[in-house]
Amino acid sequence: MTRPVIWKAPSPLPGFSLSLGFTVAYMSLFVLIPLTALAIRPWENGLDNFLAVVTSPRALAALRLSFVAAAVAAVVNAVMGGLLAWVLTRYEFPGKRLADAVIDLPFALPTAVAGIALTALYAQNGPIGGLLAPVGIKIAYTPVGVVVAMIFVGLPFVVRSIQPVLQDLDQEVEAAAETLGASPLQTATRIILPAILPALLSGIGLAFARGVGEYGSVIFIAGNMPLRSEIAPLLIVTQLEQFDYAGAATIGMAMLILSFLILLGFNGLQGAIARRGA
């Protein structure tokens, strides 16, 4: 007996199955499997050892410095990055293309080179640090230096997130607000800020994530003193050098959990803003 032929409508997305399979395999190989290994390794010595490592004074101090410094740097970049994006999109001036290209320099510059350059600038015998030292301000080899390095590496994320939105924002809306008697501050807070807020939050989240995991540009300027200027990535490297792989994975797991929760909050806030705007 012949079986009835069942007609199947063609997929509206040709190659969907192949693309989906490739995407899942790629994500599994480079993201899911490494994260799974990271999640499994800390529990080799049991829950008590995991809690002992995470709650040790040195680990708590390193995690606090990494996350607080990254948050401060992200806030600074939100303000200064917004101003830079505004200037680059609203004004014409000599050297604009050069200034626009310099924004991307932290992407291309090796982080170790950036750390050495920042240390040379902000050390007490450097051009900038020498000017600040007589008034009692020390940047290099302090937590302030960590913030400075994170500002440097995180700035492009904020600028490049906001810049396209500002370019697409119709300037006639701003002119109409000015015609209706709105002050520059009212225009900025009621017209421009709501339009760029989702992109701004995205840039802040990216800058924060980059700062938390930054290593190369920070270790040279931080001073790396335990309980004072030691960042969490450096503590992980120290644990690895001592062949304490479970301890290193424990610190990494703690960073992963905290970063995931913070970025999840950013995504939730972006979604709430998008729903309110719709």
C-alpha positions in Angstrom: 0.0 0.0 0.0 1.4 3.4 -1.0 1.7 6.0 1.7 0.0 9.3 1.2 2.3 12.1 0.2 2.3 14.9 2.8 3.0 18.3 1.4 5.2 20.5 3.6 5.3 24.2 3.1 8.8 25.5 2.3 10.5 27.3 5.2 10.4 31.1 4.9 14.0 31.1 6.1 16.1 28.9 3.7 18.9 27.2 5.5 17.3 27.8 8.9 18.1 24.3 10.3 21.7 24.5 9.1 22.2 28.0 10.5 20.6 27.0 13.9 22.8 23.9 14.1 25.9 25.9 13.4 25.0 28.6 15.9 24.3 26.1 18.7 27.5 24.2 18.0 29.5 27.4 17.9 28.0 28.7 21.1 28.5 25.4 22.8 32.1 25.1 21.8 33.2 28.6 22.7 30.8 29.8 25.4 28.7 27.1 27.0 31.3 24.4 27.5 33.9 26.7 29.0 31.3 28.3 31.3 30.2 24.8 32.3 33.8 23.8 33.1 34.1 27.0 35.2 30.9 26.2 37.1 32.0 22.7 37.9 35.6 23.2 38.9 35.0 25.3 42.1 33.1 22.4 43.8 35.9 19.9 43.7 36.7 20.6 47.4 33.1 21.0 48.5 30.8 23.8 49.5 32.7 24.7 52.6 35.9 25.4 50.6 34.0 27.4 48.0 32.5 29.7 50.7 35.9 29.9 52.5 37.6 31.1 49.3 34.9 33.6 48.3 34.5 35.1 51.8 38.2 35.4 52.6 39.2 39.0 53.3 41.6 39.1 50.3 38.9 37.8 47.8 36.3 40.2 49.2 38.6 43.1 48.9 39.6 42.2 45.3 36.0 41.7 44.2 34.9 44.9 45.9 37.6 46.9 44.2 36.9 45.4 40.7 33.2 45.9 40.8 33.2 49.3 42.6 35.9 50.7 40.3 34.1 49.4 37.2 30.9 51.0 38.4 32.5 54.3 39.0 34.3 54.2 35.7 31.1 53.4 33.9 29.3 56.3 35.5 32.1 58.7 34.5 32.1 57.3 31.0 28.3 57.7 30.8 28.7 61.5 31.3 31.9 62.1 29.4 31.1 59.6 26.7 27.7 61.3 26.2 29.4 64.7 25.8 32.0 63.4 23.4 29.3 61.7 21.3 27.3 64.9 21.3 30.3 67.0 20.1 31.2 64.5 17.4 27.7 64.4 16.0 26.6 68.0 16.4 29.6 70.1 15.6 32.1 70.5 12.9 35.7 71.5 13.8 39.3 71.0 12.5 40.6 67.5 13.4 37.1 66.0 13.9 37.9 62.9 12.0 41.1 62.4 13.9 39.3 62.8 17.2 36.7 60.3 16.1 39.4 57.8 15.2 41.2 58.3 18.5 38.0 57.2 20.4 38.6 53.6 19.0 42.2 53.6 20.1 41.6 51.5 23.3 40.1 48.8 21.1 43.3 48.4 19.0 45.9 49.3 21.6 47.3 46.3 23.5 46.1 46.6 27.1 49.6 46.1 28.6 50.9 49.1 26.5 47.9 51.2 27.7 48.8 50.2 31.3 52.4 51.2 30.9 51.5 54.5 29.2 48.9 55.4 32.0 51.5 54.5 34.7 54.1 56.7 33.0 51.6 59.6 32.9 50.1 59.3 36.4 53.1 58.2 38.4 54.5 60.8 40.8 57.4 61.5 38.5 55.1 61.6 35.4 53.8 64.7 33.5 50.3 64.5 35.2 51.1 62.8 38.4 54.0 65.2 39.1 51.5 68.1 38.9 49.1 66.4 41.3 51.6 65.1 43.8 52.4 68.5 45.5 48.7 68.9 46.4 48.6 65.4 47.9 46.8 63.6 45.1 48.2 60.2 44.2 46.8 58.2 41.3 49.3 55.6 40.2 49.5 52.5 42.5 46.2 53.3 44.2 42.6 52.3 43.7 42.1 55.7 41.8 44.6 54.4 39.2 42.4 51.4 38.7 39.4 53.6 38.0 41.5 55.7 35.5 42.5 52.6 33.6 38.9 51.3 33.5 37.7 54.7 32.2 40.3 54.5 29.4 39.3 51.0 28.2 35.5 51.6 28.7 35.0 55.0 27.0 34.7 53.8 23.4 31.8 51.5 24.4 29.7 54.4 25.6 30.6 56.7 22.7 29.9 54.2 20.0 26.6 53.1 21.6 25.3 56.7 21.7 26.7 58.1 18.5 24.5 56.4 16.0 21.3 57.3 18.0 22.3 60.9 18.1 23.0 60.9 14.3 19.5 59.5 13.6 17.9 61.9 16.1 16.1 64.6 14.1 17.5 68.0 15.0 14.2 69.7 14.0 12.8 68.2 17.2 15.4 70.1 19.2 14.7 73.3 17.2 11.0 72.9 17.8 11.6 72.6 21.6 13.7 75.7 21.6 11.0 77.5 19.6 8.4 76.6 22.2 10.5 78.1 24.9 12.4 75.1 26.3 15.7 75.8 27.9 18.8 73.8 26.9 18.5 71.8 30.1 14.9 70.9 29.4 15.7 70.0 25.8 18.5 67.7 27.0 16.5 66.0 29.8 13.1 65.7 28.1 14.0 65.3 24.4 17.5 64.0 24.0 18.0 61.8 27.1 14.8 59.7 26.6 15.8 59.0 23.0 19.4 57.9 23.8 18.7 56.3 27.2 18.5 52.6 25.9 21.7 53.0 24.0 23.3 54.8 27.0 22.4 51.9 29.3 23.8 49.5 26.7 27.1 51.4 26.6 27.3 51.6 30.4 26.7 47.8 30.6 29.4 47.1 28.1 31.9 49.5 29.7 31.1 48.0 33.2 31.6 44.4 31.9 34.9 45.4 30.2 36.1 47.1 33.4 35.3 44.2 35.7 37.3 41.8 33.6 40.1 44.1 32.7 43.6 42.9 33.5 46.4 44.2 31.3 45.9 47.9 31.5 45.2 47.8 35.3 47.9 45.7 36.8 50.7 48.2 35.9 48.9 51.3 37.5 47.2 49.5 40.4 50.1 48.7 42.6 48.7 45.2 43.2 48.7 45.4 47.0 46.5 42.7 48.6 43.5 44.1 50.5 44.2 47.6 49.0 44.8 47.8 45.2 44.6 44.1 44.1 41.9 43.4 41.4 40.0 40.1 41.2 41.5 39.1 37.8 45.0 39.5 39.3 44.0 37.3 42.3 42.9 34.6 39.9 46.3 34.7 38.1 48.0 34.5 41.5 45.9 31.4 42.4 46.8 29.8 39.1 50.5 30.5 39.7 50.2 28.7 43.0 48.5 25.8 41.2 45.3 26.4 43.1 43.0 25.8 40.1 39.9 25.3 42.2 40.5 28.5 44.1 41.0 30.4 40.8 37.8 29.0 39.4 36.0 29.9 42.6 36.9 33.6 42.2 36.0 33.4 38.6 32.7 31.9 39.4 31.9 34.6 41.9 32.8 37.2 39.2 30.6 35.4 36.7 27.6 35.3 39.0 27.9 38.9 40.1 28.4 40.2 36.5 25.5 38.1 35.2 23.1 39.5 37.9 24.2 43.1 37.2 23.9 42.8 33.4 20.6 41.0 33.8 19.4 44.1 35.7 20.6 46.3 32.9 18.7 44.3 30.4 15.6 44.3 32.5 15.8 48.1 32.9 16.3 48.5 29.1 13.2 46.3 28.5 11.1 48.4 30.9 12.2 51.6 29.2 11.4 50.2 25.8 7.9 49.0 27.0 7.2 52.4 28.5 8.3 54.2 25.3 6.1 51.9 23.2 
